[in-house]
C-alpha cells in the first residue's frame, strides 16, 4: 500500500492528471471556436457548416436530418477538414500560449544560471589567486626555506628554515 501511495504522490502523476483535465476543458473551447467562428467563415463561401461538405461516390447521395446516408455512398471530407482545423487551432494555441512562453522563461533562467556560474567561477579563481598571493607573501617574509624534509602539509621544506620561530 505504501508503494501505491508513493506512486500516486509522484510529481509526474499529478502533472499528468492536471494535463488531462485542462486538455478536456481546452477541447471544448477549441470545438466552440471551430463551430462558432471557423465553420461560419467557411459557410460564407457556400454552406453554413463545414462538416456538411461531402461528395458522393455512388449514385445521388440522400442524407436524412440526422446526417445518416439514406442512399448513395457519401464521403464526408468536410468532417475530416473540420477535425484537421480543430487540431491545427489547438496546436497553435498550445504553442503560442504555453510552449513558447515557457521556452522563453527557461532560456532566461538558463542564461541567468550560466551567468551566475560564471561569476562564481570568477570568484573562485580570484579567491585562489588571493590565497596564492598570501602564501607567496608569507613565504617571502619567512625567508628562504632550506632542507629536504617534508612538512605536515606534504609540501617541501618543512625541516630547517631560517624563520625566527623555528
N, C-alpha and C positions, 0 to 999 in steps of 0.2 A: 504494500500500500504506500510505503514511503517513496518507492521509485516512481509510482504513478503520480504522486503529488509533485515530486521533483520535475517530472516530465511536463506536467501542466503548468508549473510555475516558471519554466524556462522562458526567457525573453522572446525567442522566435515564435513560440506557440501563441503567445499573446499578440504579437505583432501580426501574425497570420490571421488570427480571428478578427482583429480590428480591420485589416485589409479586406477581408471578405464582407464584413458588414458595410464598410464605406463603399466598396465596389458595388454591392447590391443597391445601395441608395443612389450611387452615381449613375447606375444603369438607367434608373427611372428618369433622371434628369436628361440624360442623352437621348433616350427614347422620346421624351417630350419635345426636345429641340428638333429632332428629326421629323416627328409627326406634326409639330406646330409651326416650324419655320421652313425646313428643307422641303418637305412634301408640298406645301403650298407654293413655294418658289418654283418647283418643278411643275406643279399644276398650272402655273401661269402659261406654260408652253403647250397645254393640251388636256391634261387630266388633273383632277383635284387631289389624287392620291398616287404617290409614286408606286406603291405596292400593287396598284391595279394594272400597271403596264404588263402586257403579256402578248405572246404570239401563239398561233395555233399550228400544230404540226399536221393534224389530220382533220379535214372537214371543218365546217364552221364551229367555232367554239361558243357554246352557250353555257353561261355560268349563272347559278341561282344567286339569291341575295346574300347567302352565307359565304359565297366565294367558291363553292364547290362546282366542279365541272359536271354539266348535265350531258353534254355531247362534245365530241372532239377531244383532242389532247392538247391542253394549254401548257405552254412553257412560261412560267411566271418569273421572267427576268427582272421585273420591277421589284419583286420581293428580295431578290439577291442584291440588286443595286441599293436598295434601302438598307440592307444589313451591312454592306460594304461602307456606305456613307456613315452609318452609325459607328462602325469600327474606327474609321478614319477620324471622325469627330472626337470619339473617346480618346484615341491615341494622341491627337493634337492637344486636347485639354490636359491630359495627364502629363504630356511632355512639357508644355509651356507653363502649367501652373504648379507642377510638382517636381519633375525631374530637373529641369533647367535651373530653377531657383536653388534646389538642393545641391546641384553640382557647383553653382557659384559659391554657396556657403562653404562647402567642403574645400573648394580651391582656396578661398580666403583663409580658412583655418589652416590648411596645409602650408600656405605661404607664411602665415604668422608663426606656425611651429618651426618652419625652416629658419626663419629669421631669428627666432628665439634660440634655436640650437646654435646658429652662427655666433650670436652674442655670447652664449655660454662657452663655446669653444674658444672665442677670443679671450674671455675672462680666464679660462683655464690656462691658455697659453701665456697670457700676461702674468698670471699668478706664478706659473712655473718659471718664467723669466725673472720675476722679482725674487723668488726663492734662490735661484742660481746666483743672482747678484749679491744677495745677502750672504750666501755661502762663500762666494769669492772674496767679499769684503772681510768676513771673519777670518778666512784663511790668510789674507794679506795682513791682518792685524796680528795674528799669532806668529807670523814669520814663516820661513821655510820649514817644512817638516822633513826630518831625516829619519832613516831607519827602514827596516824591511818587515817589521811586524804588521799585523793587521789589527785594526781597532774593532770595537764592539759592533760597529755598523757594517763590517765586512769590507770597508774601504782600505786603501793602502795607507800606511804611515801612522798607525796608531801607537807606535813604540816610543821612541825617544825624540821629542820635539824640543824646540828652543823656547816654547811658550813659558812665561814666568811661573805659571801654576803647575807645570809638570815636573 
